[in-house]
Amino acid sequence: EASVRCEAWKYLLGYYQWHHTHQVRATNRQARHEEYHRMKMQWKTISEDQQNRFSGFRERKTQIEKDIGRTDRSHPFYQGDHNPNVALLEEILMTYVMYNFDLGYVQGMSDLLSPLLYVMRNEVDAFWCFVGLMDRVGSNFEFDQGGIKRQLNQLTVILKYIDISFYNYLESKESGNLF
């Protein structure tokens, strides 16, 4: 079951394409493996001097370190001090910062990556599945909160339709927009 879940998520998150042959998938996987390690080396080779002049990088790195420290350690995959899987979470997220510096890192992304790493059991596969997930939900993490606001507007429309009395109650409390 675990291997099926791993393969299914690769398709569902766009890491694999349904119409590609096994050989094409293997070639693409190798190319993505190389690209991942290139991006990883970018942040790993930034000197302390460079970090001192790169506030955006320092801020993202600090936020990731804080969030990784909050990872749920009750799950056996993440239990214990100096757990290598926790270290991988940090490395994948730092590499994502290099992949998409404009979005960078926002609190909560580690919670989305954590189950992917657990299922994939592979740093590179987890990264690219995370990229696919972020392509779908990334607007929820944008500074202007546009993605969240769109979803709340859609929820408001649904709420009006299925429970008008609750919607009217929320409107009477100036909460009809749900934010």
MDTraj code that builds the backbone (N, CA, C; nanometers):
import mdtraj as md
import numpy as np

residues = "GLU ALA SER VAL ARG CYS GLU ALA TRP LYS TYR LEU LEU GLY TYR TYR GLN TRP HIS HIS THR HIS GLN VAL ARG ALA THR ASN ARG GLN ALA ARG HIS GLU GLU TYR HIS ARG MET LYS MET GLN TRP LYS THR ILE SER GLU ASP GLN GLN ASN ARG PHE SER GLY PHE ARG GLU ARG LYS THR GLN ILE GLU LYS ASP ILE GLY ARG THR ASP ARG SER HIS PRO PHE TYR GLN GLY ASP HIS ASN PRO ASN VAL ALA LEU LEU GLU GLU ILE LEU MET THR TYR VAL MET TYR ASN PHE ASP LEU GLY TYR VAL GLN GLY MET SER ASP LEU LEU SER PRO LEU LEU TYR VAL MET ARG ASN GLU VAL ASP ALA PHE TRP CYS PHE VAL GLY LEU MET ASP ARG VAL GLY SER ASN PHE GLU PHE ASP GLN GLY GLY ILE LYS ARG GLN LEU ASN GLN LEU THR VAL ILE LEU LYS TYR ILE ASP ILE SER PHE TYR ASN TYR LEU GLU SER LYS GLU SER GLY ASN LEU PHE".split()
xyz = np.array([
    [0.0821, -0.1200, 0.0000],
    [0.0000, 0.0000, 0.0000],
    [0.0861, 0.1259, 0.0000],
    [0.1947, 0.1271, 0.0757],
    [0.2801, 0.2455, 0.0829],
    [0.3428, 0.2767, -0.0523],
    [0.3853, 0.1738, -0.1260],
    [0.4483, 0.1986, -0.2558],
    [0.3461, 0.2500, -0.3571],
    [0.2229, 0.2035, -0.3470],
    [0.1178, 0.2513, -0.4364],
    [0.0871, 0.3978, -0.4063],
    [0.0795, 0.4323, -0.2780],
    [0.0541, 0.5706, -0.2384],
    [0.1658, 0.6612, -0.2917],
    [0.2877, 0.6175, -0.2774],
    [0.4020, 0.6952, -0.3236],
    [0.3920, 0.7218, -0.4736],
    [0.3641, 0.6201, -0.5502],
    [0.3533, 0.6356, -0.6958],
    [0.2326, 0.7195, -0.7335],
    [0.1195, 0.6984, -0.6673],
    [-0.0017, 0.7745, -0.6983],
    [0.0195, 0.9236, -0.6736],
    [0.0829, 0.9584, -0.5622],
    [0.1056, 1.0993, -0.5319],
    [0.1968, 1.1636, -0.6367],
    [0.2914, 1.0881, -0.6901],
    [0.3790, 1.1433, -0.7935],
    [0.2980, 1.1836, -0.9166],
    [0.1980, 1.1044, -0.9500],
    [0.1112, 1.1390, -1.0627],
    [0.0176, 1.2541, -1.0256],
    [-0.0441, 1.2451, -0.9101],
    [-0.1419, 1.3458, -0.8689],
    [-0.0803, 1.4844, -0.8506],
    [0.0450, 1.4887, -0.8116],
    [0.1117, 1.6170, -0.7882],
    [0.1968, 1.6630, -0.9064],
    [0.1848, 1.5925, -1.0186],
    [0.2478, 1.6375, -1.1419],
    [0.3949, 1.6039, -1.1585],
    [0.4483, 1.5249, -1.0664],
    [0.5888, 1.4829, -1.0798],
    [0.6017, 1.3874, -1.1989],
    [0.5071, 1.2991, -1.2132],
    [0.4978, 1.2119, -1.3300],
    [0.3771, 1.2555, -1.4118],
    [0.3882, 1.2370, -1.5428],
    [0.2765, 1.2646, -1.6328],
    [0.2153, 1.1308, -1.6756],
    [0.0842, 1.1280, -1.6814],
    [0.0124, 1.0033, -1.7113],
    [0.0514, 0.9448, -1.8460],
    [0.0756, 1.0281, -1.9439],
    [0.0990, 0.9812, -2.0797],
    [0.2455, 0.9447, -2.1078],
    [0.3344, 0.9654, -2.0126],
    [0.4753, 0.9341, -2.0347],
    [0.5040, 0.7861, -2.0145],
    [0.5986, 0.7366, -2.0927],
    [0.6425, 0.5983, -2.0772],
    [0.7343, 0.5886, -1.9551],
    [0.7631, 0.4681, -1.9159],
    [0.8552, 0.4452, -1.8041],
    [0.9908, 0.5076, -1.8348],
    [1.0370, 0.4920, -1.9586],
    [1.1676, 0.5453, -1.9959],
    [1.1693, 0.6987, -1.9878],
    [1.0639, 0.7641, -2.0341],
    [1.0565, 0.9105, -2.0273],
    [1.0519, 0.9555, -1.8818],
    [0.9744, 0.8846, -1.8002],
    [0.9689, 0.9195, -1.6576],
    [1.1065, 0.9064, -1.5933],
    [1.1795, 0.8007, -1.6272],
    [1.3130, 0.7805, -1.5705],
    [1.4091, 0.8911, -1.6145],
    [1.4020, 0.9309, -1.7397],
    [1.4868, 1.0391, -1.7907],
    [1.4531, 1.1709, -1.7207],
    [1.3236, 1.2003, -1.7098],
    [1.2804, 1.3231, -1.6423],
    [1.3200, 1.3217, -1.4951],
    [1.3085, 1.2064, -1.4332],
    [1.3442, 1.1957, -1.2914],
    [1.4931, 1.2241, -1.2719],
    [1.5754, 1.1732, -1.3606],
    [1.7194, 1.1988, -1.3522],
    [1.7487, 1.3476, -1.3696],
    [1.6819, 1.4113, -1.4655],
    [1.7029, 1.5553, -1.4883],
    [1.6588, 1.6357, -1.3664],
    [1.5485, 1.5973, -1.3064],
    [1.5003, 1.6679, -1.1871],
    [1.5923, 1.6437, -1.0679],
    [1.6487, 1.5252, -1.0613],
    [1.7446, 1.4941, -0.9552],
    [1.8644, 1.5888, -0.9654],
    [1.9155, 1.6054, -1.0857],
    [2.0305, 1.6940, -1.1073],
    [1.9938, 1.8400, -1.0781],
    [1.8747, 1.8817, -1.1221],
    [1.8311, 2.0193, -1.0971],
    [1.8153, 2.0461, -0.9476],
    [1.7573, 1.9499, -0.8766],
    [1.7405, 1.9653, -0.7321],
    [1.8760, 1.9863, -0.6643],
    [1.9719, 1.9032, -0.6964],
    [2.1023, 1.9121, -0.6313],
    [2.1782, 2.0399, -0.6702],
    [2.1548, 2.0910, -0.7906],
    [2.2125, 2.2199, -0.8287],
    [2.1564, 2.3316, -0.7390],
    [2.0240, 2.3310, -0.7210],
    [1.9614, 2.4331, -0.6367],
    [2.0035, 2.4173, -0.4904],
    [2.0154, 2.2952, -0.4468],
    [2.0571, 2.2706, -0.3085],
    [2.1982, 2.3243, -0.2856],
    [2.2850, 2.3031, -0.3813],
    [2.4224, 2.3529, -0.3675],
    [2.4276, 2.5058, -0.3659],
    [2.3314, 2.5704, -0.4318],
    [2.3293, 2.7171, -0.4313],
    [2.3195, 2.7712, -0.2891],
    [2.2250, 2.7168, -0.2115],
    [2.2101, 2.7720, -0.0765],
    [2.3133, 2.7155, 0.0197],
    [2.3599, 2.5944, -0.0039],
    [2.4582, 2.5347, 0.0865],
    [2.5956, 2.6006, 0.0738],
    [2.6216, 2.6624, -0.0410],
    [2.7533, 2.7223, -0.0619],
    [2.7546, 2.8735, -0.0395],
    [2.6446, 2.9294, 0.0083],
    [2.6433, 3.0722, 0.0418],
    [2.7293, 3.0920, 0.1662],
    [2.8277, 3.1776, 0.1548],
    [2.9193, 3.2009, 0.2673],
    [2.8492, 3.2841, 0.3748],
    [2.9076, 3.2860, 0.4924],
    [2.8543, 3.3681, 0.6014],
    [2.8542, 3.5155, 0.5617],
    [2.9598, 3.5562, 0.4910],
    [2.9677, 3.6945, 0.4417],
    [2.8508, 3.7263, 0.3487],
    [2.8230, 3.6350, 0.2555],
    [2.7104, 3.6545, 0.1641],
    [2.5787, 3.6610, 0.2411],
    [2.5618, 3.5702, 0.3380],
    [2.4384, 3.5698, 0.4178],
    [2.4193, 3.7031, 0.4886],
    [2.5280, 3.7611, 0.5371],
    [2.5190, 3.8890, 0.6069],
    [2.4682, 4.0010, 0.5165],
    [2.4871, 3.9870, 0.3860],
    [2.4417, 4.0883, 0.2905],
    [2.3129, 4.0479, 0.2188],
    [2.2503, 3.9397, 0.2610],
    [2.1338, 3.8844, 0.1910],
    [2.0222, 3.8627, 0.2927],
    [1.9566, 3.9718, 0.3308],
    [1.8575, 3.9658, 0.4392],
    [1.7399, 3.8749, 0.4055],
    [1.6962, 3.8756, 0.2795],
    [1.5842, 3.7898, 0.2411],
    [1.6145, 3.6430, 0.2643],
    [1.7350, 3.6027, 0.2311],
    [1.7770, 3.4645, 0.2515],
    [1.7822, 3.4324, 0.4012],
    [1.8434, 3.5222, 0.4789],
    [1.8542, 3.5009, 0.6242],
    [1.7163, 3.4892, 0.6882],
    [1.6234, 3.5743, 0.6478],
    [1.4888, 3.5715, 0.7057],
    [1.4191, 3.4397, 0.6761],
    [1.4300, 3.3939, 0.5528],
    [1.3651, 3.2677, 0.5163],
    [1.4291, 3.1505, 0.5913],
    [1.5599, 3.1522, 0.5986],
    [1.6328, 3.0455, 0.6687],
    [1.5927, 3.0411, 0.8159],
    [1.5844, 3.1556, 0.8805],
    [1.5449, 3.1627, 1.0213],
    [1.4035, 3.1104, 1.0410],
    [1.3116, 3.1488, 0.9520],
    [1.1729, 3.1020, 0.9642],
    [1.1641, 2.9505, 0.9476],
    [1.2390, 2.8969, 0.8536],
    [1.2396, 2.7517, 0.8331],
    [1.2935, 2.6817, 0.9575],
    [1.4024, 2.7317, 1.0110],
    [1.4608, 2.6706, 1.1315],
    [1.3611, 2.6705, 1.2469],
    [1.2874, 2.7799, 1.2643],
    [1.1863, 2.7866, 1.3705],
    [1.0760, 2.6838, 1.3474],
    [1.0247, 2.6795, 1.2241],
    [0.9146, 2.5880, 1.1953],
    [0.9566, 2.4418, 1.2030],
    [1.0765, 2.4119, 1.1586],
    [1.1249, 2.2741, 1.1652],
    [1.1325, 2.2299, 1.3112],
    [1.1702, 2.3215, 1.3975],
    [1.1742, 2.2907, 1.5409],
    [1.0384, 2.2560, 1.5982],
    [0.9320, 2.2966, 1.5294],
    [0.7949, 2.2688, 1.5747],
    [0.7358, 2.1431, 1.5111],
    [0.8133, 2.0728, 1.4322],
    [0.7640, 1.9515, 1.3663],
    [0.7138, 1.8528, 1.4713],
    [0.5999, 1.7915, 1.4432],
    [0.5392, 1.6954, 1.5362],
    [0.6322, 1.5756, 1.5524],
    [0.6912, 1.5648, 1.6693],
    [0.7869, 1.4563, 1.6962],
    [0.7195, 1.3314, 1.7519],
    [0.5879, 1.3313, 1.7590],
    [0.5202, 1.2116, 1.8107],
    [0.5145, 1.1010, 1.7052],
    [0.5298, 1.1358, 1.5782],
    [0.5313, 1.0353, 1.4724],
    [0.6702, 0.9716, 1.4679],
    [0.6774, 0.8399, 1.4622],
    [0.8082, 0.7719, 1.4643],
    [0.9060, 0.8199, 1.3569],
    [0.8558, 0.8631, 1.2411],
    [0.9426, 0.9085, 1.1331],
    [1.0201, 1.0343, 1.1717],
    [0.9666, 1.1120, 1.2652],
    [1.0292, 1.2382, 1.3047],
    [1.0719, 1.2415, 1.4515],
    [1.0660, 1.1292, 1.5201],
    [1.1011, 1.1248, 1.6624],
    [1.2509, 1.1384, 1.6860],
    [1.2820, 1.1924, 1.8032],
    [1.4202, 1.1934, 1.8502],
    [1.4975, 1.3180, 1.8131],
    [1.5949, 1.3456, 1.8961],
    [1.6857, 1.4566, 1.8677],
    [1.7776, 1.4185, 1.7528],
    [1.8153, 1.5143, 1.6740],
    [1.9084, 1.4950, 1.5614],
    [1.8550, 1.3915, 1.4617],
    [1.7225, 1.3909, 1.4425],
    [1.6604, 1.2981, 1.3485],
    [1.6946, 1.3410, 1.2052],
    [1.7501, 1.2508, 1.1245],
    [1.7887, 1.2874, 0.9873],
    [1.6687, 1.3272, 0.9002],
    [1.5506, 1.2775, 0.9311],
    [1.4322, 1.3143, 0.8529],
    [1.3922, 1.4590, 0.8785],
    [1.4124, 1.5058, 1.0009],
    [1.3865, 1.6459, 1.0335],
    [1.4873, 1.7340, 0.9593],
    [1.6105, 1.6899, 0.9546],
    [1.7132, 1.7640, 0.8805],
    [1.6785, 1.7697, 0.7321],
    [1.6232, 1.6606, 0.6781],
    [1.5831, 1.6599, 0.5368],
    [1.4711, 1.7602, 0.5103],
    [1.3762, 1.7728, 0.6041],
    [1.2704, 1.8726, 0.5887],
    [1.3321, 2.0108, 0.5674],
    [1.4284, 2.0429, 0.6519],
    [1.4936, 2.1732, 0.6422],
    [1.5652, 2.1889, 0.5084],
    [1.6351, 2.0870, 0.4651],
    [1.7098, 2.0952, 0.3398],
    [1.6166, 2.1110, 0.2199],
    [1.5060, 2.0382, 0.2220],
    [1.4099, 2.0479, 0.1113],
    [1.3478, 2.1875, 0.1082],
    [1.3112, 2.2389, 0.2244],
    [1.2493, 2.3718, 0.2289],
    [1.3479, 2.4812, 0.1884],
    [1.4726, 2.4694, 0.2289],
    [1.5734, 2.5667, 0.1873],
    [1.5942, 2.5597, 0.0358],
    [1.5886, 2.4403, -0.0185],
    [1.6031, 2.4256, -0.1632],
    [1.4818, 2.4846, -0.2340],
    [1.3642, 2.4699, -0.1736],
    [1.2445, 2.5322, -0.2328],
    [1.2588, 2.6847, -0.2356],
    [1.3210, 2.7416, -0.1346],
    [1.3463, 2.8862, -0.1342],
    [1.4264, 2.9243, -0.2585],
    [1.5252, 2.8438, -0.2954],
    [1.6048, 2.8727, -0.4145],
    [1.5228, 2.8493, -0.5417],
    [1.4320, 2.7539, -0.5378],
    [1.3461, 2.7242, -0.6527],
    [1.2467, 2.8377, -0.6774],
    [1.1893, 2.8897, -0.5703],
    [1.0868, 2.9935, -0.5820],
    [1.1145, 3.1019, -0.4782],
    [1.2151, 3.1817, -0.5040],
    [1.2551, 3.2821, -0.4052],
    [1.1479, 3.3879, -0.3856],
    [1.0686, 3.4165, -0.4887],
    [0.9633, 3.5171, -0.4747],
    [0.8636, 3.4777, -0.3664],
    [0.8207, 3.3533, -0.3659],
    [0.7313, 3.3064, -0.2601],
    [0.8128, 3.2722, -0.1364],
    [0.9270, 3.2084, -0.1578],
    [1.0163, 3.1763, -0.0469],
    [0.9591, 3.0733, 0.0474],
    [0.9490, 3.1130, 0.1730],
    [0.8954, 3.0240, 0.2742],
    [0.7959, 3.1010, 0.3590],
    [0.6841, 3.0372, 0.3853],
    [0.5816, 3.0934, 0.4720],
    [0.5471, 2.9873, 0.5758],
    [0.5239, 3.0342, 0.6976],
    [0.4920, 2.9411, 0.8054],
    [0.3807, 2.8466, 0.7615],
    [0.3988, 2.7206, 0.7912],
    [0.3006, 2.6185, 0.7572],
    [0.3425, 2.5305, 0.6406],
    [0.4354, 2.5772, 0.5588],
    [0.4793, 2.4950, 0.4457],
    [0.5415, 2.3648, 0.4934],
    [0.6098, 2.3686, 0.6065],
    [0.6719, 2.2457, 0.6584],
    [0.5657, 2.1409, 0.6913],
    [0.4469, 2.1872, 0.7323],
    [0.3376, 2.0934, 0.7616],
    [0.2851, 2.0273, 0.6352],
    [0.2983, 2.0938, 0.5217],
    [0.2588, 2.0332, 0.3938],
    [0.3657, 1.9371, 0.3425],
    [0.4900, 1.9719, 0.3665],
    [0.6002, 1.8865, 0.3201],
    [0.6138, 1.7593, 0.4033],
    [0.5901, 1.7690, 0.5310],
    [0.6138, 1.6570, 0.6229],
    [0.5499, 1.5252, 0.5773],
    [0.4199, 1.5225, 0.5443],
    [0.3631, 1.3939, 0.4991],
    [0.4174, 1.3481, 0.3641],
    [0.4559, 1.4430, 0.2787],
    [0.5135, 1.4046, 0.1496],
    [0.6462, 1.3327, 0.1691],
    [0.7299, 1.3867, 0.2552],
    [0.8585, 1.3214, 0.2816],
    [0.8365, 1.1844, 0.3437],
    [0.7425, 1.1749, 0.4346],
    [0.7130, 1.0459, 0.4978],
    [0.6715, 0.9423, 0.3930],
    [0.5849, 0.9815, 0.3007],
    [0.5358, 0.8878, 0.1990],
    [0.6437, 0.8577, 0.0957],
    [0.7144, 0.9591, 0.0507],
    [0.8142, 0.9410, -0.0550],
    [0.9399, 0.8695, -0.0061],
    [0.9816, 0.8990, 0.1180],
    [1.1057, 0.8429, 0.1727],
    [1.2255, 0.8726, 0.0832],
    [1.2162, 0.9844, 0.0107],
    [1.3218, 1.0225, -0.0821],
    [1.3219, 1.1743, -0.0931],
    [1.4346, 1.2342, -0.0679],
    [1.4469, 1.3799, -0.0650],
    [1.4050, 1.4450, -0.1961],
    [1.4557, 1.3960, -0.3074],
    [1.4294, 1.4582, -0.4370],
    [1.2838, 1.4392, -0.4769],
    [1.2308, 1.3197, -0.4609],
    [1.0904, 1.2953, -0.4951],
    [0.9980, 1.3811, -0.4087],
    [1.0289, 1.3916, -0.2814],
    [0.9470, 1.4733, -0.1912],
    [0.9514, 1.6200, -0.2341],
    [1.0694, 1.6680, -0.2711],
    [1.0820, 1.8067, -0.3164],
    [0.9923, 1.8335, -0.4361],
    [1.0023, 1.7514, -0.5404],
    [0.9260, 1.7777, -0.6627],
    [0.7774, 1.7583, -0.6415],
    [0.7377, 1.6686, -0.5543],
    [0.5956, 1.6566, -0.5210],
    [0.5498, 1.7803, -0.4438],
    [0.6366, 1.8326, -0.3572],
    [0.6057, 1.9556, -0.2846],
    [0.5905, 2.0718, -0.3833],
    [0.6766, 2.0787, -0.4832],
    [0.6646, 2.1821, -0.5866],
    [0.5275, 2.1722, -0.6536],
    [0.4863, 2.0504, -0.6876],
    [0.3547, 2.0309, -0.7495],
    [0.2415, 2.0738, -0.6578],
    [0.2534, 2.0411, -0.5305],
    [0.1518, 2.0821, -0.4331],
    [0.1486, 2.2340, -0.4212],
    [0.2649, 2.2960, -0.4121],
    [0.2708, 2.4419, -0.3985],
    [0.2176, 2.5106, -0.5238],
    [0.2363, 2.4498, -0.6410],
    [0.1774, 2.5064, -0.7625],
    [0.0259, 2.5137, -0.7500],
    [-0.0322, 2.4178, -0.6770],
    [-0.1772, 2.4145, -0.6585],
    [-0.2246, 2.5053, -0.5454],
    [-0.1504, 2.5129, -0.4373],
    [-0.1981, 2.5856, -0.3187],
    [-0.1142, 2.7081, -0.2851],
    [-0.0160, 2.7392, -0.3666],
    [0.0744, 2.8491, -0.3371],
    [0.0059, 2.9831, -0.3170],
    [-0.1072, 3.0047, -0.3849],
    [-0.1764, 3.1331, -0.3691],
    [-0.2259, 3.1520, -0.2256],
    [-0.2400, 3.0431, -0.1503],
    [-0.2792, 3.0541, -0.0094],
    [-0.1681, 3.1144, 0.0756],
    [-0.0480, 3.1183, 0.0235],
    [0.0662, 3.1660, 0.1008],
    [0.1151, 3.3041, 0.0550],
    [0.0460, 3.3637, -0.0405],
    [0.0884, 3.4936, -0.0906],
    [0.0586, 3.6023, 0.0113],
    [0.1410, 3.7055, 0.0097],
    [0.1334, 3.8133, 0.1083],
    [-0.0028, 3.8821, 0.1090],
    [-0.0636, 3.9005, -0.0091],
    [-0.1916, 3.9718, -0.0158],
    [-0.3107, 3.8835, 0.0230],
    [-0.2852, 3.7558, 0.0477],
    [-0.3873, 3.6585, 0.0889],
    [-0.4981, 3.6423, -0.0156],
    [-0.4666, 3.6710, -0.1411],
    [-0.5653, 3.6620, -0.2482],
    [-0.6261, 3.5238, -0.2620],
    [-0.5442, 3.4212, -0.2507],
    [-0.5955, 3.2846, -0.2627],
    [-0.6934, 3.2505, -0.1519],
    [-0.6605, 3.2872, -0.0311],
    [-0.7487, 3.2610, 0.0832],
    [-0.8796, 3.3391, 0.0667],
    [-0.8691, 3.4644, 0.0268],
    [-0.9891, 3.5472, 0.0097],
    [-1.0806, 3.4904, -0.0984],
    [-1.0229, 3.4423, -0.2093],
    [-1.1038, 3.3798, -0.3150],
    [-1.1774, 3.2578, -0.2616],
    [-1.1070, 3.1759, -0.1837],
    [-1.1702, 3.0568, -0.1284],
    [-1.2807, 3.0925, -0.0295],
    [-1.2589, 3.1946, 0.0513],
    [-1.3616, 3.2375, 0.1451],
    [-1.4822, 3.2948, 0.0716],
    [-1.4589, 3.3653, -0.0376],
    [-1.5709, 3.4145, -0.1187],
    [-1.6517, 3.2995, -0.1766],
    [-1.5820, 3.1973, -0.2239],
    [-1.6510, 3.0791, -0.2766],
    [-1.7302, 3.0092, -0.1663],
    [-1.6709, 3.0018, -0.0473],
    [-1.7401, 2.9412, 0.0660],
    [-1.8631, 3.0230, 0.1035],
    [-1.8548, 3.1539, 0.0944],
    [-1.9692, 3.2403, 0.1230],
    [-2.0841, 3.2118, 0.0267],
    [-2.0535, 3.1963, -0.1004],
    [-2.1562, 3.1648, -0.2001],
    [-2.2226, 3.0315, -0.1664],
    [-2.1422, 2.9331, -0.1318],
    [-2.1965, 2.8013, -0.0955],
    [-2.2825, 2.8126, 0.0298],
    [-2.2334, 2.8852, 0.1279],
    [-2.3061, 2.9026, 0.2535],
    [-2.4413, 2.9701, 0.2294],
    [-2.4457, 3.0706, 0.1436],
    [-2.5719, 3.1370, 0.1089],
    [-2.6713, 3.0373, 0.0518],
    [-2.6201, 2.9455, -0.0251],
    [-2.7054, 2.8488, -0.0932],
    [-2.7547, 2.7383, 0.0013],
    [-2.6662, 2.6865, 0.0862],
    [-2.7056, 2.5696, 0.1672],
    [-2.7605, 2.6040, 0.3051],
    [-2.7266, 2.7235, 0.3579],
    [-2.7750, 2.7582, 0.4919],
    [-2.7913, 2.9094, 0.5029],
    [-2.8974, 2.9595, 0.4397],
    [-2.9195, 3.1035, 0.4339],
    [-2.9367, 3.1644, 0.5729],
    [-2.9956, 3.0914, 0.6665],
    [-3.0144, 3.1488, 0.8004],
    [-2.8802, 3.1693, 0.8707],
    [-2.7879, 3.0759, 0.8557],
    [-2.6548, 3.0938, 0.9147],
    [-2.5812, 3.2075, 0.8447],
    [-2.5939, 3.2133, 0.7125],
    [-2.5323, 3.3222, 0.6386],
    [-2.5867, 3.4564, 0.6876],
    [-2.7193, 3.4677, 0.7051],
    [-2.7805, 3.5920, 0.7530],
    [-2.7320, 3.6270, 0.8927],
    [-2.7138, 3.5258, 0.9767],
    [-2.6599, 3.5498, 1.1112],
    [-2.5191, 3.6097, 1.1019],
    [-2.4353, 3.5495, 1.0192],
    [-2.2995, 3.6018, 1.0021],
    [-2.3021, 3.7447, 0.9481],
    [-2.3905, 3.7729, 0.8538],
    [-2.4043, 3.9078, 0.7994],
    [-2.4436, 4.0058, 0.9088],
    [-2.5336, 3.9635, 0.9985],
    [-2.5793, 4.0528, 1.1049],
    [-2.4674, 4.0853, 1.2029],
    [-2.3658, 4.0018, 1.2071],
    [-2.2482, 4.0238, 1.2935],
    [-2.1298, 4.0813, 1.2141],
    [-2.1597, 4.1276, 1.0914],
    [-2.0578, 4.1827, 1.0010],
    [-1.9464, 4.0830, 0.9734],
    [-1.9838, 3.9563, 0.9588],
    [-1.8876, 3.8488, 0.9307],
    [-1.9272, 3.7683, 0.8080],
    [-2.0103, 3.8249, 0.7243],
    [-2.0583, 3.7525, 0.6079],
    [-1.9501, 3.7172, 0.5072],
    [-1.8412, 3.7932, 0.5076],
    [-1.7323, 3.7618, 0.4145],
    [-1.6360, 3.6578, 0.4709],
    [-1.6585, 3.6137, 0.5961],
    [-1.5823, 3.5086, 0.6633],
    [-1.4395, 3.5484, 0.6973],
    [-1.4069, 3.6763, 0.6849],
    [-1.2752, 3.7215, 0.7314],
    [-1.2841, 3.8590, 0.7903],
])
top = md.Topology()
chain = top.add_chain()
for i, resn in enumerate(residues, 1):
    res = top.add_residue(resn, chain, resSeq=i)
    for name in ("N", "CA", "C"):
        top.add_atom(name, md.element.get_by_symbol(name[0]), res)
traj = md.Trajectory(xyz[None], top)
